[in-house]
């Protein structure tokens, strides 16, 4: 082996130098890699993963987009002025017109209407938001956001660009900046410590070179695996590779070079090549066992399901390469440089023992029971101080100097806190959701979520702006229906009154036909009187013509003529009186009645049909009513024609009446002028002839009048018959309308009872609204093109990054599941995205995966310890002690964080990283001591004290190196990279001064004493 090492040492050195050079040139763009593939992802079964898959259904075929929020603020808590708002409008208009240039897929701003503007403006009127969706991956988001910001700038206004994507980008950038600080500080610190330990500048430089080569080679390998094969990677991968490699690498180098120096002093006669080989087989064995435990510990993380935990398994690759470098390059350098490594020192007697550890271990083994009990009594309460409440607020990780953090702070100050990162609930099924049944189910879900005390607003397809649209709810529709029923009742009452009036008028028209009969009878009497008058006149004329004389005969004839004339005039007067009393409507009145009847028919037709259908009115009666409505206008037309005939009759009778008056005057003159009879005989005969001829006209006229009256009576009789049928139908229709009115009153009373009732406060979208353009905009905004997927936007009152928001997210998930199962959408897929739900998923996944990987890791390390100690009891004792140290460190670390950082919770990934570092690295020191313990001779107590004395300085130096390396992360400003060192350094101090030098020796002493007693009892029993 000595010969092989001597021949190959130069080639080994050249190989690793070339490997480092190649690694540097092959190194990808780390910043870009962190942005693209370093983000934390959750398993496919997580709510957020399901939500992202379902979101693709909302806009199928569209590229992945990132959301950005532009935050305008007036500054100094002043309200935005009209000029400032105008400038915002102008800037947004310019950007909106150039969407393609800025890769914008959607933009929501004050340009979208008054309601949207109110929603995007803070209540104090100092801040306004513009929501933008940009086609971008994580690496492009910063540049595209900067370009949009430049276009959106407005004078005299503060503008900050923020959003979850930008926060993640700034977090990654802050982490990278922190890594650079850590690297520099760690290197400087290690150099100083190594110079102090070895009192030479050579070993510190060589140690850093070997560790640096290990880091460059392993980091280049890991990043190329990430770039080409999607190896798990995170923001923290690089920083933990730096810390672990420089920490344990330096520790191993200290062990190597301390042992090499000791061997040089003990074996001055041997060559440096032989001593290098001997050191390799002695210290190298310890390093291989120790490194194997670290390697196993980090390798088990590859079995995790959570990407962040998987990404930490990259440290195993770096540890493996470190071990290869240490067992090849370090011996080659020892063989090549030999004593020159310790220049200018000439002392090779080796380092002295550690009096501190010797005293601690001696005390512990002498008072083992007291030491063990006292340690447990102190440790258990301290461990129980840990609250187990973890912080998932990523904003705590981003320093305030970053713009995205300032933007989030402004939103949370001026808007509901959840506005900075709303939750999106996506529901997808096999059936369309744009129907009343499914919209009702979705609205009920929105309503339930809105009534959660921690929810500020819920926006969805039925409430696009978060508020109810009252016109779409049954309660409001019932109010409208109630008003309509009242109007319908009023209309029915009006129609009923009209029907009653029409029925009464028809009744009066029936009684008027009796007057027409009397008119006909009077006209008959008049005709008889006219015939008698004509006979008398004929007699008079003949007597006058024959020249009969005699005053008595003349007087008798005149008396008879006078009586007949009086009788005839009375008859004419009576007929005229009857004609004047007869009411015959005019054509305009008839037409008005016809129009009224047609309107009445239009109203009554559906009522009659409903009455027939309900069995309230026989079919034959309905037909008669309809026939009456059909015939009645014709009868009224005939009646209008009779009216003109009656007018002619009245005019003719008036002339007759006037003639009879004149005749009475003539007869009177005849009677008074009897003395003049002889002289006027000829004139009398002539007058009588004329009267007789007029009387004949009168008789003919009366005959025509009587015939016309008979026709009028016949028409009126027909009209009366029809009117009776119509009257009966109208009466029945009136009764039906009374029932309708009563039904409407009952319906109105029932509707009044429903109005304001919570059981009627549910969604009912009318078809006219459902298919309207306005509602289509809401469907397009919140539903997929096939209408089978929809989304709800939930804005919390709480800070969505906070720990309480995690519980709210879980509650929303449960409420959604219950609501959908009750509404028939239980088979629909549900996904939820947003910071709060992602933190809930992280909490569930990190907890379960942490427990699983921790158990696997502890089992692996326990098996390694069994191989080293050859004792299961010792191995379990050591691993259990390390676990106890971890819990005590958490309790103390949380209190330190609260006192120094003002944070009452540890970040959610601090327990995991602290566990990995303390267990995987802490077991190194236990292995150092146990390997020395195995090399010592004597009783168990003597071996423990001797091993502690011998390895005390090495372990304490390693603790200082590793603690200092972790402390180098604190200036990064990242909360996780501050809290992890606090917990780990606390644990290292406990390991260095309590667990390894005191508690483990005490427990081993107790167990050894118990085993000896057991063996002694067994031997005594055998005797």
Secondary structure, 3 states (H helix, E strand, C coil): CHHHHHHHHHHHHHHHHHHHHHHHHHCCCHHHHHHHHCCCCCCCCCHHHHHHHHHHHHCCCCCCEEEEEEEEECCCCCCCCHHHHHHHHHHHHHHHHCHHHHCEEEEECHHHCHHHHHHCECCCCCEEEEEEEEECCCCCHHHHHHHHHHHHCCCCCEEEEECHHHHHHHHHHHHHHHHHHHHHHHHHHHHHHHHHHHCCHHHHHHHHHHHHHHHHHHHHHHHHHHHHHCCCCCCCHHHHHHHHHHHHHHHHHHHHHHHHHHHHHHCCCCCHHHHHHHHHHHHHHHHHHHHHHHHHHHHHHHHCCCHHHHHCCHHHHHHHHHHHHHHHHHHHHHHHHHHHHHCCCCCCCCCCCCHHHHHHHHHHHHCHHHHHHHHHHHHHHHHHCCCCCEECCHHHHCCCCCHHHHHHHHHHHHCCHHHHCCEEEEEECCCCCCCHHHHHHHHHHHHHHHCCCCEEEEECCCCCCCCCCHHHEHHHHHHHHHHHHHHHHHHHHHHHHHHHHHHHHHHHHHHHHHHHHHHHHHHHHHHHHHHHHHHHHHHHHHHHHHCCCCHHHHHHHHHHHHHHHHHHHHHHHHHHHHHHHCCCCCHHHHHHHHHHHHHHHHHHHHHHHHHHHHCCCCHHHHHHHHHHHHHHHHHHHHHHHHHHHHHHHHHHHHHHHHHHHHHHHHHHHHHHCHHHHHHHHHHHHHHHHHHHHHHHHHHHHHHHHHHHHHHHHHHHHHHHHHHHHHHHHHHHHHHHHHHHHHHHHHHHHHHHHHCCCHHHCCECCCHHHHCCHHHHHHHHHHECCCCCEEEEEEEECCCCCCHHHHHHHHHHHHHHHHHHHHCCCCCCEEEEECHHHHHHHHHHHHHHHHHHHHHHHHHHHHHHHHHHHCCHHHHHHHHHHHHHHHHHHHHHHHHHHHHHHCCCCEECCHHHHHHHHHHHHHHHHHHHHHHHHHHCCCCHHHHHHHHHHHHHHHHHHHHHHHHHHHHCCHHHCCHHHHHHHHHHHHHHHHHHHHHHHHHHHHHHHHHHHHHHHHHHHHHHHHC
